[in-house]
Amino acid sequence: MGYQTPTPIQAEAIPVVLQGRDVMGAAQTGTGKTAGFGLPLLQRLLPHANTSTSPARHPVRSLILAPTRELADQIFANLRDYAKHTPLRCAVVFGGVDMKPQLLALRNGCEVLVATPGRLLDHMEQKSVSLAQVEVLVLDEADRMLDMGFLPDLQRIVRALPKQRQSLLFSATFSNEIRRLAGTFLTDPITIEVARRNATAENVTQKVYKVASTEAKRNAVAHLIQLHALSQVIVFSNTKIGCGRLARHLQKLGLNADAIHGDKSQQDRLVTLDNFKNGKTSVLVATDVAARGLDIAELPAVINYDLPYSPEDYVHRIGRTGRAGASGLALSIMSSEDGRLLADIEKLTKSKLDVEALDIDAREGGRSDERGPREARMPREERGFREERGSREASGSQEERPPREDRAVRELRSRTREPRRAPASMPSVTGQSNDPFFYKPYDADAQPAAEPTPAPVEAAVQARPITGLRRPAAPVAALLGGKR
């Protein structure tokens, strides 16, 4: 795998995990937490390794839970590479994809199972997996799982596990509330913190740019990508709708961008992520589904299009860059409404972020204009008319406006005004004739016009008395003897 020297979290966690102790590990993102629990976990399972083809000889002995599908798939890929030269089997189950391949993998047996809580419960209900022989439970990004509302699911899963087991919790951030909740899953745990709690990576340069309005943020993203000559970047948005709109806007500006969020199918999400890792896509616009644990080799920068609502997510977002000791760049865009979110981030990380003003126009292309926002939205013809009128006013050639008429004069003029008549060429839109009657002012003393004499047939119909409903000639209940 190319590992030469263990990272601080690996150097401290691996010996403790090998001893069988429960561990609560906190370290900065990109410091190798997956190997910190994966390598000793596989080492402990090696006595159970065998080459038998019987599924009964390969029960689930280690369960690893992750909050997102992408993170679960990445952990599985790492553990599969770690165990490549051993008989140990690994499998992964997560939602959004067909269950049949997962059922086949579980029926064949696996010692290491990586799963998301929801899909694991589905398999447990279908009796396709047994957790009765699990020896090690790992909660990766544990704070995120408990914070996303997975606590009831985790409790159901833990109740199905043996009480005598080893439990490991790893994450980049741990709040006091999460620590109290996690205490119910661990027994006398050893806390390992190789850096200051909730600290950001020291090799990541952080910058914050302030724009005039929220509408100017989209053009600011394109401007920063061009300004820093970023060949590959992840842009984080708080909402799924905003994520898709920003990706389409960047595509219109000529950038090779794509979006990944929860409304996309899992297959589309995996394809989008693979295209970004392979370099086919240069700009990945993502929600926080890509903020946890994803490892993109040598990612140069990330951009926060929206400052996260939770300050812990900021630590995870910028942790996508500057991994494995490399340098990185974290750029954030804020408007005047985001002052509280920035203050929460500075309070959590205990560091002051410098804010730089960025002059970007909200309209497409980001070009500044002397016109105000209201005039910028006017039609071209109306803007030209106003500009022409303004030039006449400036030159003094505009005629003086006539004085305003008195109210009594206007009322007298309306009474004596000639009735408006429709032009002869006016088409009949409503189907009425162009009769002057419809255009005359209302006159209460006018006599109604005499109605035309009805035709003989119409007169006979009008003269016929109304005698009510007519009964049918034949009885209705004939089958029941009513015809007598």
Secondary structure, DSSP 8 states (H G I E B T S, - for coil): ----S--HHHHHHHHHHHTT--EEEE--TTS-HHHHHHHHHHHHHGGG------GGGS---EEEE-SSHHHHHHHHHHHHHHTTTSS--EEEE-TTS-SHHHHHHHHH--SEEEE-HHHHHHHHHTT----TT--EEEEETHHHHHHTT-HHHHHHHHHTS-SS-EEEEEES---HHHHHHHTTT-SS-EEEESSSTT---TTEEEEEEE-SSGGGHHHHHHHHHHHTT-SSEEEE-SSHHHHHHHHHHHHHTT--EEEE-TTS-HHHHHHHHHHHHTTS-SEEEE-GGGSSS---TT--EEEESS--SSHHHHHHHHTTSSGGG--EEEEEEE-GGGHHHHHHHHHHHT----EEE----SSTT----SS-HHHHTS-HHHHHHHHHHHHHHHHT-S--------HHHHHHHHHS-------TT---SSS----GGGGS---TT----------HHHHHHHHS--------SS-S-GGGTTT-
